[in-house]
Amino acid sequence: MPERVDRITPMFWGLFTFGGFAIAFLLPVLIVVNSLAYPLRLLPWESVQFGPAIGWIHGDPATALLGPSWAWLAGWFPKLFLVVVIGGALFHGLHRFKYVLYDFGLHRAKKVLDPVVYGIAAVGTAAAVFLAFSFP
């Protein structure tokens, strides 16, 4: 009888790898832009306005970068950025946490632990998608 091939585990390792990649490259950008740029005087505090941010979400500045043929995609970029950062962090962190729990001796609870851990990550990512795309 041929051995059973596990096709699910590589998928979760792929999500773990993608999440680590996304967090390693995108989270520092998010931190610098939202937390460090103003206190370090990289941007003047007087330039804080909500109009450009709302325009970016609607796709106004990105239209110039993408060109007229891709203008319909412009409003999706900031939303997709947030979803990738949040979803990547959830899948990466919870996959790591699962293996920490395995190291503490919970590897026998794999059938219970896997759906709970990945379910939390999936629900959190779905909530991020809902919240990001529910605003105009």
C-alpha positions as a LaTeX table, in Angstrom:
\begin{tabular}{lrrr}
\hline
Residue & $x$ (\AA) & $y$ (\AA) & $z$ (\AA) \\
\hline
Met1 & 0.00 & 0.00 & 0.00 \\
Pro2 & 1.45 & 3.42 & $-0.94$ \\
Glu3 & 2.23 & 5.88 & 1.81 \\
Arg4 & $-0.17$ & 8.74 & 2.40 \\
Val5 & 1.16 & 12.10 & 1.20 \\
Asp6 & 0.58 & 15.08 & 3.46 \\
Arg7 & $-0.58$ & 17.97 & 1.29 \\
Ile8 & $-1.85$ & 20.27 & 4.05 \\
Thr9 & 1.32 & 20.85 & 6.10 \\
Pro10 & 3.34 & 22.36 & 3.21 \\
Met11 & 0.50 & 24.83 & 2.62 \\
Phe12 & 0.72 & 26.09 & 6.20 \\
Trp13 & 4.51 & 26.27 & 6.00 \\
Gly14 & 4.05 & 28.36 & 2.86 \\
Leu15 & 1.71 & 30.74 & 4.71 \\
Phe16 & 4.26 & 30.90 & 7.52 \\
Thr17 & 7.02 & 31.77 & 5.04 \\
Phe18 & 4.90 & 34.36 & 3.23 \\
Gly19 & 3.88 & 35.93 & 6.53 \\
Gly20 & 7.50 & 36.17 & 7.67 \\
Phe21 & 8.52 & 37.72 & 4.37 \\
Ala22 & 5.66 & 40.23 & 4.40 \\
Ile23 & 6.30 & 41.22 & 8.00 \\
Ala24 & 10.05 & 41.52 & 7.52 \\
Phe25 & 9.64 & 43.93 & 4.61 \\
Leu26 & 6.34 & 45.72 & 5.21 \\
Leu27 & 6.05 & 46.13 & 8.98 \\
Pro28 & 9.13 & 48.39 & 9.25 \\
Val29 & 7.64 & 50.64 & 6.58 \\
Leu30 & 4.37 & 50.83 & 8.49 \\
Ile31 & 6.16 & 51.56 & 11.77 \\
Val32 & 8.38 & 54.29 & 10.30 \\
Val33 & 5.55 & 56.01 & 8.46 \\
Asn34 & 3.04 & 55.87 & 11.31 \\
Ser35 & 5.21 & 56.07 & 14.43 \\
Leu36 & 8.69 & 57.44 & 13.82 \\
Ala37 & 8.56 & 59.92 & 10.95 \\
Tyr38 & 7.05 & 62.77 & 12.98 \\
Pro39 & 8.92 & 62.39 & 16.31 \\
Leu40 & 12.25 & 62.10 & 14.48 \\
Arg41 & 11.36 & 65.17 & 12.41 \\
Leu42 & 11.64 & 63.30 & 9.13 \\
Leu43 & 8.31 & 64.90 & 8.25 \\
Pro44 & 7.11 & 68.22 & 9.65 \\
Trp45 & 4.24 & 67.91 & 12.11 \\
Glu46 & 2.37 & 70.67 & 10.29 \\
Ser47 & 2.06 & 68.38 & 7.27 \\
Val48 & $-0.29$ & 66.03 & 9.13 \\
Gln49 & $-3.56$ & 66.22 & 7.26 \\
Phe50 & $-6.29$ & 63.70 & 6.71 \\
Gly51 & $-7.16$ & 64.87 & 3.22 \\
Pro52 & $-4.15$ & 63.26 & 1.49 \\
Ala53 & $-4.67$ & 60.02 & 3.43 \\
Ile54 & $-8.31$ & 59.86 & 2.41 \\
Gly55 & $-7.29$ & 60.70 & $-1.15$ \\
Trp56 & $-4.75$ & 57.87 & $-1.09$ \\
Ile57 & $-7.42$ & 55.42 & 0.06 \\
His58 & $-9.65$ & 56.60 & $-2.78$ \\
Gly59 & $-6.75$ & 56.14 & $-5.18$ \\
Asp60 & $-5.97$ & 59.74 & $-6.14$ \\
Pro61 & $-2.13$ & 59.84 & $-5.82$ \\
Ala62 & $-1.65$ & 56.23 & $-6.87$ \\
Thr63 & $-3.38$ & 56.92 & $-10.17$ \\
Ala64 & $-0.42$ & 59.05 & $-11.26$ \\
Leu65 & 1.97 & 56.20 & $-10.45$ \\
Leu66 & $-0.06$ & 53.46 & $-12.09$ \\
Gly67 & $-1.21$ & 55.26 & $-15.20$ \\
Pro68 & $-4.72$ & 55.55 & $-16.58$ \\
Ser69 & $-5.08$ & 51.89 & $-17.59$ \\
Trp70 & $-4.46$ & 50.67 & $-14.01$ \\
Ala71 & $-6.25$ & 53.54 & $-12.24$ \\
Trp72 & $-9.09$ & 51.26 & $-11.10$ \\
Leu73 & $-6.58$ & 49.38 & $-8.92$ \\
Ala74 & $-5.25$ & 52.51 & $-7.18$ \\
Gly75 & $-7.68$ & 52.54 & $-4.24$ \\
Trp76 & $-6.99$ & 48.89 & $-3.46$ \\
Phe77 & $-3.25$ & 49.21 & $-2.83$ \\
Pro78 & $-3.33$ & 50.72 & 0.68 \\
Lys79 & $-6.12$ & 48.36 & 1.70 \\
Leu80 & $-4.27$ & 45.36 & 0.32 \\
Phe81 & $-1.11$ & 46.54 & 2.10 \\
Leu82 & $-2.89$ & 46.49 & 5.46 \\
Val83 & $-4.49$ & 43.10 & 4.80 \\
Val84 & $-1.13$ & 41.57 & 3.84 \\
Val85 & 0.57 & 43.00 & 6.93 \\
Ile86 & $-2.18$ & 41.90 & 9.32 \\
Gly87 & $-2.84$ & 38.50 & 7.73 \\
Gly88 & 0.85 & 37.75 & 7.31 \\
Ala89 & 1.55 & 38.62 & 10.93 \\
Leu90 & $-1.31$ & 36.44 & 12.15 \\
Phe91 & $-0.36$ & 33.35 & 10.15 \\
His92 & 3.34 & 33.72 & 10.87 \\
Gly93 & 2.96 & 34.42 & 14.57 \\
Leu94 & 0.34 & 31.79 & 15.27 \\
His95 & 2.26 & 29.13 & 13.33 \\
Arg96 & 5.29 & 29.92 & 15.46 \\
Phe97 & 3.15 & 29.88 & 18.61 \\
Lys98 & 1.80 & 26.45 & 17.65 \\
Tyr99 & 5.30 & 25.03 & 17.52 \\
Val100 & 6.14 & 26.64 & 20.86 \\
Leu101 & 3.14 & 24.82 & 22.31 \\
Tyr102 & 4.40 & 21.61 & 20.70 \\
Asp103 & 7.74 & 22.13 & 22.43 \\
Phe104 & 5.92 & 22.43 & 25.75 \\
Gly105 & 4.46 & 18.97 & 25.21 \\
Leu106 & 1.16 & 19.67 & 23.48 \\
His107 & 2.11 & 17.85 & 20.27 \\
Arg108 & $-0.44$ & 15.15 & 21.12 \\
Ala109 & $-3.19$ & 17.78 & 20.82 \\
Lys110 & $-2.34$ & 18.42 & 17.16 \\
Lys111 & $-5.84$ & 17.59 & 15.91 \\
Val112 & $-7.34$ & 20.19 & 18.24 \\
Leu113 & $-4.55$ & 22.75 & 18.14 \\
Asp114 & $-4.22$ & 23.04 & 14.35 \\
Pro115 & $-7.82$ & 24.09 & 13.62 \\
Val116 & $-7.86$ & 26.47 & 16.58 \\
Val117 & $-4.59$ & 28.21 & 15.69 \\
Tyr118 & $-5.20$ & 28.46 & 11.96 \\
Gly119 & $-8.86$ & 29.28 & 12.55 \\
Ile120 & $-7.86$ & 32.30 & 14.65 \\
Ala121 & $-5.46$ & 33.41 & 11.91 \\
Ala122 & $-8.09$ & 32.94 & 9.20 \\
Val123 & $-10.80$ & 34.78 & 11.15 \\
Gly124 & $-8.40$ & 37.63 & 11.92 \\
Thr125 & $-7.41$ & 37.89 & 8.26 \\
Ala126 & $-11.06$ & 37.81 & 7.18 \\
Ala127 & $-11.82$ & 40.57 & 9.70 \\
Ala128 & $-8.92$ & 42.61 & 8.28 \\
Val129 & $-10.30$ & 42.14 & 4.76 \\
Phe130 & $-13.78$ & 43.13 & 5.89 \\
Leu131 & $-12.59$ & 46.21 & 7.76 \\
Ala132 & $-10.17$ & 47.33 & 5.05 \\
Phe133 & $-12.65$ & 47.04 & 2.21 \\
Ser134 & $-15.79$ & 48.17 & 4.05 \\
Phe135 & $-14.66$ & 51.80 & 4.12 \\
Pro136 & $-14.89$ & 53.85 & 0.91 \\
\hline
\end{tabular}
